[in-house]
Amino acid sequence: MLRGAKVTLRPFEEQDFDDWYALRQDVELELAGSGYWAPRGRDPWLERFHADLQASPEYRVLFAIEAERRLIGAIGFREMDRRSGTAELFVHVGLREYLGRGFGRDAIRVALDWAFRFHNLRRIWLTTRATNERAIRAYRACGFVEEGRLRGHEYIAGEYVDVVYMGLLRDEWNGPKNDG
């Protein structure tokens, strides 16, 4: 387990599925994150959950975000390229009462510490929609900078929006911080 000031990052367990499924049902948060939502029953979610648990840690790493003894989301890395020392960060805080209170930032900082110090990655990147201002503020607070933008790239909620690429090099990273 990895501990931050507000969160613990730990492996997902089989018994986490019901909580995971419940927090992925907020349509607005799903649209803000993935840009897609469609009604799906438990079985497709369970199939995906099991696939994520069995993914090769060489290319994809997934942590449960726990705060105040509750599963509040997930964070991890995909597209891990050991030769180049790069990976894509993804994060999802799925309970509204934990948004805007530093839990996501703390999870990102703990995950970055793991990636840079323990796995010798040198560059972490991510994408988000330009309309997701809360996420962009959190990423900037953790040291990410905008590296590029795909204009009008995704159609979400009746409009075309930009996709923002952000990155952070290990040399630019300031290490873990406590937000208290």
TORDO-549814 format. One record per residue (C-alpha): y, x, z; residue number from 1. Coordinates in steps of 0.25 Angstrom, whole numbers, plus 2048, in hexadecimal, padded with zeros to 3 digits. Each point is the difference from the previous one (the first is absolute). Layout:
% TORDO-549814
{{Y X Z} NUM}
...
% end
This chain:
% TORDO-549814
{{800 800 800} 1}
{{80E 804 7FD} 2}
{{80B 7FC 809} 3}
{{80F 7FE 7FE} 4}
{{80B 7FB 809} 5}
{{7FD 7F1 7FD} 6}
{{7F3 800 7F8} 7}
{{7F2 806 7FF} 8}
{{7F9 802 7F3} 9}
{{7F1 7FF 800} 10}
{{7F5 7FD 7F7} 11}
{{7FD 7F2 7FC} 12}
{{7F4 7FA 806} 13}
{{7F7 7F4 7FC} 14}
{{805 7F7 80B} 15}
{{80F 802 7FB} 16}
{{7FD 7F7 7F4} 17}
{{804 7F3 806} 18}
{{80E 805 805} 19}
{{802 808 7F2} 20}
{{7FD 7F3 7F8} 21}
{{80A 7F8 809} 22}
{{80B 80A 7FF} 23}
{{7FE 800 7F0} 24}
{{803 7F1 7FF} 25}
{{80F 801 801} 26}
{{804 7FD 7F2} 27}
{{80F 806 801} 28}
{{7FB 80D 806} 29}
{{7F5 801 7F6} 30}
{{80A 7FE 7F4} 31}
{{80A 80A 806} 32}
{{7F4 80B 801} 33}
{{7F7 7FE 7F5} 34}
{{808 7F7 7F7} 35}
{{7F4 7F7 7FF} 36}
{{7FA 7F4 807} 37}
{{7F6 7F6 7FC} 38}
{{7F7 7F7 809} 39}
{{7F3 807 803} 40}
{{7F5 7FC 80A} 41}
{{7FA 809 80A} 42}
{{7F5 805 7F7} 43}
{{809 808 7F6} 44}
{{808 806 80C} 45}
{{7F3 804 807} 46}
{{7FB 807 7F4} 47}
{{80D 808 7FE} 48}
{{800 803 80F} 49}
{{7F2 806 7FF} 50}
{{803 808 7F3} 51}
{{80C 806 808} 52}
{{7F8 804 80C} 53}
{{7F6 807 7F6} 54}
{{80A 807 7F7} 55}
{{7FF 80F 7FF} 56}
{{809 807 80A} 57}
{{802 80A 7F5} 58}
{{809 7F7 7F8} 59}
{{804 7F4 809} 60}
{{802 800 80F} 61}
{{803 7F3 808} 62}
{{805 7FF 80E} 63}
{{801 7F3 809} 64}
{{80E 7FF 806} 65}
{{7FF 7FB 80E} 66}
{{80B 7FD 80A} 67}
{{800 7F9 80D} 68}
{{7F1 7FF 7FF} 69}
{{801 7F8 7F3} 70}
{{7FD 803 7F1} 71}
{{80D 7FF 7FA} 72}
{{7FD 807 7F2} 73}
{{7FB 80B 7F8} 74}
{{805 80D 7FB} 75}
{{7F9 80B 7F8} 76}
{{800 809 7F4} 77}
{{7FA 7FE 7F2} 78}
{{800 809 7F3} 79}
{{7FE 80C 809} 80}
{{800 80C 7F7} 81}
{{7FB 80C 809} 82}
{{803 80A 7F5} 83}
{{80E 7FC 7FE} 84}
{{802 7FC 80F} 85}
{{805 7F2 7FD} 86}
{{7FD 7F2 804} 87}
{{806 7F2 7FF} 88}
{{804 7FA 80D} 89}
{{7FE 7F1 803} 90}
{{804 7F8 80C} 91}
{{7FF 7F1 804} 92}
{{805 7FA 80C} 93}
{{7FB 7F1 800} 94}
{{806 7FA 80C} 95}
{{80E 7FC 800} 96}
{{803 802 80F} 97}
{{7FD 80F 7FD} 98}
{{80A 801 7F4} 99}
{{80D 807 802} 100}
{{7FD 806 80D} 101}
{{7FB 80E 7FD} 102}
{{7F1 7FE 7FF} 103}
{{7FF 803 7F2} 104}
{{809 80C 801} 105}
{{7F7 805 80B} 106}
{{7F3 7FE 7F8} 107}
{{806 807 7F4} 108}
{{804 80C 809} 109}
{{7F2 801 806} 110}
{{7FA 7FF 7F2} 111}
{{809 80B 7FA} 112}
{{7FD 809 80C} 113}
{{7F1 7FE 7FD} 114}
{{802 802 7F1} 115}
{{809 80C 801} 116}
{{7FB 808 80C} 117}
{{7F1 7FC 800} 118}
{{7FD 7FF 7F1} 119}
{{80A 80A 7FB} 120}
{{806 7F6 7F6} 121}
{{80D 804 7FA} 122}
{{806 7F4 7FA} 123}
{{7FE 7F1 804} 124}
{{806 7F5 7F6} 125}
{{800 7F1 800} 126}
{{806 7F5 7F8} 127}
{{807 7F3 805} 128}
{{808 7F5 7F9} 129}
{{80F 802 801} 130}
{{801 7F2 806} 131}
{{7F8 805 80C} 132}
{{80D 806 807} 133}
{{7F9 800 80E} 134}
{{7F5 809 7FB} 135}
{{80A 809 7F9} 136}
{{808 802 80D} 137}
{{7F3 803 807} 138}
{{7FB 80A 7F6} 139}
{{80E 807 7FF} 140}
{{800 801 810} 141}
{{7F3 808 7FE} 142}
{{806 809 7F6} 143}
{{7FC 7FB 7F3} 144}
{{80A 800 7F4} 145}
{{800 7F8 7F4} 146}
{{7FB 808 7F4} 147}
{{800 7F6 7F5} 148}
{{800 7F1 7FD} 149}
{{7F9 7F8 7F5} 150}
{{80B 7F6 7FD} 151}
{{7FC 7F1 7FF} 152}
{{7F1 804 801} 153}
{{7FA 7F5 808} 154}
{{801 7F1 7FF} 155}
{{801 7FA 80E} 156}
{{805 7F2 805} 157}
{{807 7FD 7F3} 158}
{{807 80D 7FD} 159}
{{7FD 80E 7FB} 160}
{{802 80B 80A} 161}
{{801 80F 800} 162}
{{7F5 808 806} 163}
{{805 80C 808} 164}
{{7F8 80D 801} 165}
{{803 808 80D} 166}
{{7FA 80D 805} 167}
{{800 80A 80B} 168}
{{7FC 80F 7FF} 169}
{{7FA 807 80D} 170}
{{80C 80A 7FF} 171}
{{80A 7F4 802} 172}
{{7F8 7F9 80B} 173}
{{805 802 80E} 174}
{{7F3 7FD 808} 175}
{{7FD 7F4 809} 176}
{{80B 7FA 808} 177}
{{801 7F6 80B} 178}
{{808 7F3 7FE} 179}
{{7FC 7FC 80E} 180}
% end
